Amino acid sequence: MNITEHISANGLSRETICEEAKISRTFLSLIESGERKPGLKTVGKLANSLGVSVRDLRPDLAILLGDNA
């Protein structure tokens, strides 16, 4: 999924996303640009803050986290 498009399309605040997911704005930018991927400790919190499933962000980690819908 394209996180940048999702944020824009849903009028989300990057500041709020970072606060809820407990990540820095810099890290969110790296994720948006594809330079980094959220790991096991971060992906669930980031998915919740974006209002999406783990599968949307990291299908490869979804089964490990029990998000296999």
N, C-alpha and C positions, 0 to 999 in steps of 0.2 A: 504494500500500500504506500501511497505517497503521503507522508505525514504533513508536508508543507501544504499540499492541496486540501487535506482533511482539516487542518487548522483554519485555513482561510475560508473554506466552504461552510464551516460550522461556527465561525466567529469566535473561536477560542483564543484565550490569552496565553501566550507563551510563558509569561510570568507565573500564572496560576498553574499551568501544566508542570512547570519546573518545581514549584512549591509542593504540589500534591505528589509528584513522583520522586521528590527529594533528589533532584539532579540539578546540575548547574546549567545556566543558559548556554554556555559554551558546549557542554556535552549534548544538549538538545540540538544545537546547530550542527554538530558533527554527525549526529544520527540522521537529521534531515538531509544532509548532503551525501549520505551513504558512506562516509569515511569511517564510521563506527556503527556497531550494532549493540542494542541493549542486551546485557547478559541476564542470567537467571535471576539475580537479585533485583534487577531493575525493570525487566520487561512487564511483569504483572502490574506494578505501580504505574508505569507509563501507559499501559493499555487502559487501566481504570481512569486515569486522568484525561485520556483522549476519548473515552467512551466507546472503545472498541475491544475486541477480544485479543488475547495473546496470539491466537492463530493469524490474525490480521497483520501483526507486527513481525512475529518470528514463528512461522509454521514449524520450523525445525525444533523449537522448544516447547511447542504447545502440548504435546503428549507428555513430556516430562513434568509439566505443571498441571496436568489434568484438564487441559482445555482442548479436548478433542472433538468438539462439536463442529 
